[in-house]
Amino acid sequence: MEGRQINDRKEKKEVSEVTKKGLSTILGKISGKEQLELEIDRLNSQVIKLELNLQSAKNQLEKKEILAKQAVSDRQEAETFLNQERIRTRTLSHELETIRAESEGKLKFHGTENLSLQAVQAYLFKLKSFHAPADDLLTAYLPPSTRLSGVISEKALERVEEETRTLLDRLDSETGLVLFYDLHRMVCEAIAPPFPITSPAWQLRHSFEVSLLEESLSKDYRVLVLVLHAGESFIGFAPDAQVFDTEQLIRSSVKEKHSKGGFSQRRFERLREEDIAHHMDKVLEALDRILEENKFIDCVILSGDFQLIGEIRKRLPLNLEIIEKPSDIRVEKAGSEDILRAVLSSRRYLL
């Protein structure tokens, strides 16, 4: 009896263990399936996400391709427009140059005159009395080789008539220019002073700025003057630009020009050149003496025959300010006062 009970308990125990193992196996299988399904769901989600990213990338690429095509089209259109504008600009520039060339032939100064020191001072006195209710009076100081466009503002330049600018650019003064210009053209002229303008300046006000020019004209420049002609030349030194302290008239016998041809003319020209060389030797001797006696010279004014001026330039010290002035002074007909007045005169141009 007891043995049977013991066997029954064993069997029940075994059945219980088997049942537990079966349930554990079944539960383990169910748990693994769920994990697998979860993993599959995760991978599907990742696939969907990647597909969405891929589609977004494709969309962006398509947009960029469209933009790139548009950019190429825009660039081609811009290049075409730029080429057209370049052609148009060249055409207009050519037309403008043609018009300027034609107009320059027609443009003329309304008048020119030489003003002595006293005359230019009276002229500046009259300019000082000129006043405008608004800032309409332009004054511009232009050093040598300086154009008006390089000194005044672009806005002010636009208010100066092109005809005036063209005439002004045509002037080539070794001492520079001073422009006095009324925007209403009641005054429109330029002055080439006897001594160089060293600094550019300008103003647009109700009156003209003449003080800078007056100051320049009032200085006591130590001036060496040479008027050179074949056979008759003048050399003088004025320590105050008022009167010559040292002067010398140099005469030599120089043959007149020969008009015949052939050997006779060549021989005559050679003899004439020898006469001129001898004359220049005498001028250079006088020049060396004056340079030795006067160590401090502010400027040298040269006038006369341009070939002789070229020879003199070679002998002048490099540190000297040299001014060439065109002049029709004939030494044999002018006194020293007339010569000094002529070389120190200002040139007035009515534009």
C-alpha positions as CSV (number, residue, x, y, z in Angstrom):
1,M,0.0,0.0,0.0
2,E,2.7,2.3,1.0
3,G,4.7,1.3,-2.1
4,R,1.8,2.2,-4.3
5,Q,1.4,5.5,-2.7
6,I,5.1,6.1,-3.2
7,N,4.8,5.2,-6.9
8,D,1.8,7.5,-7.4
9,R,3.7,10.4,-5.9
10,K,6.6,9.7,-8.3
11,E,4.4,9.6,-11.3
12,K,2.6,12.8,-10.3
13,K,6.0,14.4,-9.8
14,E,7.2,13.3,-13.2
15,V,3.9,14.4,-14.8
16,S,4.3,17.8,-13.1
17,E,8.0,18.2,-14.3
18,V,7.0,17.2,-17.9
19,T,4.2,19.6,-17.8
20,K,6.5,22.4,-16.6
21,K,9.1,21.6,-19.3
22,G,6.4,21.6,-22.0
23,L,5.0,24.9,-20.9
24,S,8.5,26.4,-20.7
25,T,9.2,25.2,-24.3
26,I,5.9,26.5,-25.6
27,L,6.4,29.9,-23.8
28,G,10.0,30.0,-25.1
29,K,8.8,29.5,-28.6
30,I,6.1,32.2,-28.3
31,S,8.7,34.7,-26.8
32,G,11.2,34.1,-29.7
33,K,8.4,34.7,-32.3
34,E,7.4,37.9,-30.8
35,Q,11.1,39.1,-30.7
36,L,11.4,38.1,-34.3
37,E,8.3,40.0,-35.3
38,L,9.5,43.0,-33.4
39,E,12.8,42.8,-35.2
40,I,11.0,42.5,-38.5
41,D,8.8,45.5,-37.6
42,R,12.0,47.5,-36.7
43,L,13.7,46.6,-40.0
44,N,10.5,47.5,-41.9
45,S,10.4,50.8,-40.3
46,Q,14.1,51.4,-41.1
47,V,13.4,50.4,-44.7
48,I,10.5,52.8,-44.9
49,K,12.6,55.6,-43.4
50,L,15.5,54.9,-45.8
51,E,13.0,54.9,-48.7
52,L,11.7,58.3,-47.6
53,N,15.2,59.6,-47.3
54,L,16.0,58.3,-50.7
55,Q,12.9,59.9,-52.2
56,S,13.8,63.2,-50.4
57,A,17.3,63.0,-51.8
58,K,15.9,62.4,-55.3
59,N,13.6,65.3,-54.9
60,Q,16.4,67.6,-53.8
61,L,18.6,66.3,-56.7
62,E,15.9,67.0,-59.2
63,K,15.5,70.5,-57.8
64,K,19.2,71.1,-57.9
65,E,19.3,69.8,-61.5
66,I,16.5,72.2,-62.4
67,L,18.3,75.1,-60.6
68,A,21.6,74.2,-62.4
69,K,19.9,74.1,-65.8
70,Q,18.3,77.5,-64.9
71,A,21.6,78.9,-63.8
72,V,23.2,77.8,-67.0
73,S,20.4,79.4,-69.0
74,D,20.6,82.6,-66.9
75,R,24.4,82.7,-67.3
76,Q,24.1,82.3,-71.1
77,E,21.5,85.0,-71.1
78,A,23.6,87.3,-69.0
79,E,26.7,86.7,-71.2
80,T,24.6,87.4,-74.3
81,F,23.4,90.7,-72.7
82,L,26.9,91.6,-71.6
83,N,28.3,91.1,-75.1
84,Q,25.5,93.2,-76.5
85,E,26.2,96.0,-74.0
86,R,30.0,95.8,-74.8
87,I,29.2,96.2,-78.4
88,R,26.9,99.0,-77.7
89,T,29.4,100.7,-75.4
90,R,32.2,100.4,-78.1
91,T,29.8,101.8,-80.6
92,L,28.8,104.7,-78.4
93,S,32.4,105.4,-77.5
94,H,33.4,105.5,-81.2
95,E,30.5,107.8,-81.9
96,L,31.5,110.0,-79.0
97,E,35.1,110.2,-80.1
98,T,33.9,111.1,-83.6
99,I,31.7,113.8,-82.3
100,R,34.5,115.1,-80.1
101,A,36.9,115.1,-83.0
102,E,34.5,117.0,-85.2
103,S,33.6,119.4,-82.4
104,E,37.2,120.1,-81.5
105,G,37.7,121.3,-85.0
106,K,34.8,123.7,-84.6
107,L,35.6,124.7,-80.9
108,K,37.6,127.9,-80.6
109,F,38.6,130.1,-77.7
110,H,36.5,133.2,-77.6
111,G,39.7,135.2,-77.0
112,T,43.2,135.2,-75.6
113,E,45.5,137.9,-74.3
114,N,48.7,138.4,-72.3
115,L,48.3,140.2,-69.0
116,S,51.3,141.9,-67.4
117,L,51.7,141.7,-63.6
118,Q,49.8,145.0,-63.1
119,A,47.1,144.0,-65.5
120,V,46.5,140.6,-63.9
121,Q,46.3,142.2,-60.5
122,A,43.6,144.6,-61.8
123,Y,41.9,141.6,-63.4
124,L,41.9,139.6,-60.1
125,F,40.5,142.7,-58.3
126,K,37.5,142.7,-60.6
127,L,37.0,139.0,-60.1
128,K,37.0,139.5,-56.3
129,S,34.1,141.9,-56.6
130,F,31.9,139.2,-58.4
131,H,29.4,137.6,-56.1
132,A,26.5,135.2,-56.6
133,P,23.5,134.6,-54.3
134,A,24.1,130.9,-54.4
135,D,27.3,128.7,-54.6
136,D,27.5,129.0,-58.4
137,L,31.1,130.2,-58.8
138,L,33.8,127.5,-59.4
139,T,37.5,128.1,-58.9
140,A,40.0,125.3,-59.8
141,Y,43.8,125.4,-59.5
142,L,45.3,122.9,-61.9
143,P,49.0,122.1,-61.7
144,P,50.9,121.4,-64.9
145,S,49.6,118.2,-66.8
146,T,46.5,118.1,-64.5
147,R,43.0,117.8,-65.9
148,L,39.9,119.3,-64.4
149,S,38.4,115.8,-63.9
150,G,41.3,114.9,-61.7
151,V,40.8,117.7,-59.3
152,I,37.1,118.6,-58.7
153,S,34.4,116.2,-57.7
154,E,32.3,114.3,-60.2
155,K,29.2,116.1,-59.2
156,A,30.8,119.5,-59.7
157,L,32.3,118.3,-63.0
158,E,28.9,117.4,-64.4
159,R,27.9,121.1,-64.0
160,V,30.7,122.3,-66.2
161,E,29.7,122.3,-69.9
162,E,31.6,119.8,-72.0
163,E,32.6,122.5,-74.4
164,T,34.4,124.2,-71.6
165,R,36.1,121.0,-70.4
166,T,37.2,120.2,-74.0
167,L,38.8,123.6,-74.4
168,L,40.4,123.5,-71.0
169,D,41.9,120.0,-71.7
170,R,43.3,121.4,-75.0
171,L,45.5,123.9,-73.1
172,D,49.0,122.7,-72.2
173,S,50.6,125.2,-69.9
174,E,54.0,124.5,-68.2
175,T,52.8,126.5,-65.2
176,G,49.3,125.1,-64.9
177,L,46.0,126.8,-65.1
178,V,43.4,128.6,-62.8
179,L,39.8,128.2,-63.9
180,F,37.2,130.8,-63.0
181,Y,33.8,129.4,-64.0
182,D,30.3,130.7,-63.3
183,L,27.7,127.9,-63.7
184,H,25.6,130.4,-65.6
185,R,28.6,131.2,-67.9
186,M,28.7,134.9,-67.1
187,V,32.4,134.2,-66.3
188,C,34.2,131.4,-68.1
189,E,37.9,131.7,-68.5
190,A,41.3,130.4,-67.4
191,I,44.6,132.0,-66.5
192,A,48.1,130.5,-67.1
193,P,50.2,132.2,-64.4
194,P,53.9,133.0,-64.8
195,F,55.0,130.7,-62.0
196,P,53.9,127.0,-61.6
197,I,50.9,126.0,-59.5
198,T,52.2,123.4,-57.1
199,S,49.1,122.0,-55.5
200,P,45.6,121.2,-56.9
201,A,42.7,123.0,-55.2
202,W,39.1,123.9,-55.9
203,Q,36.0,125.4,-54.4
204,L,32.4,126.1,-55.5
205,R,31.1,129.0,-53.5
206,H,29.4,132.4,-53.9
207,S,32.7,134.1,-54.8
208,F,35.9,133.2,-56.7
209,E,39.0,132.1,-54.8
210,V,41.8,134.4,-56.0
211,S,43.9,134.7,-52.9
212,L,46.1,131.7,-53.9
213,L,47.0,133.3,-57.2
214,E,47.5,136.7,-55.7
215,E,49.9,135.1,-53.2
216,S,51.9,133.4,-56.0
217,L,52.2,136.6,-58.0
218,S,53.3,138.6,-55.0
219,K,56.3,136.4,-54.1
220,D,59.8,137.6,-54.8
221,Y,61.1,134.9,-57.1
222,R,64.7,134.8,-58.0
223,V,64.4,134.5,-61.8
224,L,66.9,133.7,-64.5
225,V,65.7,134.7,-68.0
226,L,67.1,133.5,-71.3
227,V,65.7,134.6,-74.7
228,L,67.5,132.7,-77.3
229,H,67.7,133.4,-81.0
230,A,70.5,132.6,-83.5
231,G,72.8,135.6,-83.6
232,E,71.1,137.6,-80.8
233,S,70.2,136.4,-77.3
234,F,69.5,137.9,-74.0
235,I,70.3,136.6,-70.5
236,G,69.4,138.3,-67.3
237,F,68.9,137.7,-63.6
238,A,66.1,139.3,-61.5
239,P,66.5,138.7,-57.8
240,D,62.9,139.9,-57.0
241,A,61.1,139.2,-60.3
242,Q,60.7,143.0,-60.5
243,V,63.9,144.3,-62.3
244,F,67.0,142.7,-63.7
245,D,70.0,143.0,-61.4
246,T,72.3,141.4,-64.0
247,E,71.7,141.4,-67.8
248,Q,73.6,140.8,-71.0
249,L,72.8,141.1,-74.6
250,I,74.8,138.6,-76.7
251,R,75.3,139.3,-80.4
252,S,77.1,137.2,-83.0
253,S,77.3,137.2,-86.8
254,V,75.1,134.4,-88.0
255,K,74.4,133.9,-91.7
256,E,70.8,134.1,-92.8
257,K,69.1,131.0,-94.2
258,H,70.0,129.9,-97.7
259,S,67.2,129.2,-100.2
260,K,69.2,127.8,-103.0
261,G,69.9,124.1,-103.5
262,G,72.8,121.9,-104.3
263,F,76.3,121.9,-102.9
264,S,76.2,125.7,-102.3
265,Q,73.3,125.3,-100.0
266,R,74.9,122.4,-98.0
267,R,78.1,124.4,-97.6
268,F,76.2,127.5,-96.6
269,E,74.1,125.6,-94.0
270,R,77.3,124.1,-92.5
271,L,78.8,127.5,-92.1
272,R,75.6,128.8,-90.6
273,E,75.6,125.9,-88.0
274,E,79.2,126.8,-87.1
275,D,78.1,130.4,-86.6
276,I,75.2,129.3,-84.3
277,A,77.5,127.0,-82.3
278,H,79.9,129.9,-81.8
279,H,77.0,132.1,-80.7
280,M,75.8,129.4,-78.2
281,D,79.4,129.2,-76.8
282,K,79.2,132.9,-75.9
283,V,75.7,132.4,-74.4
284,L,76.9,129.4,-72.3
285,E,79.9,131.4,-71.1
286,A,77.6,134.2,-69.9
287,L,75.3,131.6,-68.3
288,D,78.1,129.9,-66.4
289,R,79.2,133.2,-65.0
290,I,75.7,134.2,-63.8
291,L,75.2,130.7,-62.3
292,E,78.5,131.1,-60.4
293,E,77.6,134.5,-59.1
294,N,74.0,133.6,-58.1
295,K,73.8,130.3,-56.2
296,F,70.1,130.6,-55.3
297,I,67.7,130.7,-58.2
298,D,64.0,129.8,-57.9
299,C,63.3,129.2,-61.6
300,V,64.7,129.6,-65.1
301,I,62.5,131.0,-67.8
302,L,63.4,130.0,-71.4
303,S,62.0,131.6,-74.6
304,G,62.9,131.7,-78.2
305,D,64.2,129.1,-80.7
306,F,63.3,125.6,-79.4
307,Q,66.5,124.0,-80.7
308,L,68.6,126.5,-78.8
309,I,66.5,126.0,-75.7
310,G,67.2,122.3,-76.0
311,E,71.0,123.0,-76.0
312,I,70.7,125.3,-72.9
313,R,68.6,122.7,-71.0
314,K,71.6,120.3,-71.2
315,R,73.8,122.8,-69.3
316,L,71.4,123.9,-66.6
317,P,71.6,122.3,-63.1
318,L,69.1,119.5,-62.6
319,N,67.7,121.0,-59.4
320,L,66.4,124.2,-61.1
321,E,62.8,124.8,-62.0
322,I,62.7,125.3,-65.8
323,I,59.8,127.0,-67.5
324,E,59.5,127.3,-71.3
325,K,57.3,130.1,-72.5
326,P,56.4,130.7,-76.1
327,S,57.1,134.2,-77.0
328,D,57.6,136.4,-80.1
329,I,60.1,138.6,-78.3
330,R,62.7,140.0,-80.6
331,V,65.7,141.0,-78.5
332,E,66.9,143.6,-80.9
333,K,63.6,145.5,-80.6
334,A,62.9,145.1,-76.9
335,G,64.5,146.6,-73.8
336,S,65.2,144.6,-70.7
337,E,62.0,145.9,-69.0
338,D,59.9,144.8,-71.9
339,I,61.6,141.3,-71.9
340,L,60.9,140.8,-68.1
341,R,57.3,142.1,-68.5
342,A,56.7,139.6,-71.4
343,V,58.2,136.5,-69.8
344,L,56.4,137.2,-66.4
345,S,53.0,137.9,-68.1
346,S,50.0,135.7,-67.5
347,R,48.0,134.2,-70.4
348,R,44.2,134.7,-70.3
349,Y,41.9,132.3,-72.2
350,L,38.2,133.1,-72.7
351,L,36.5,129.7,-72.9
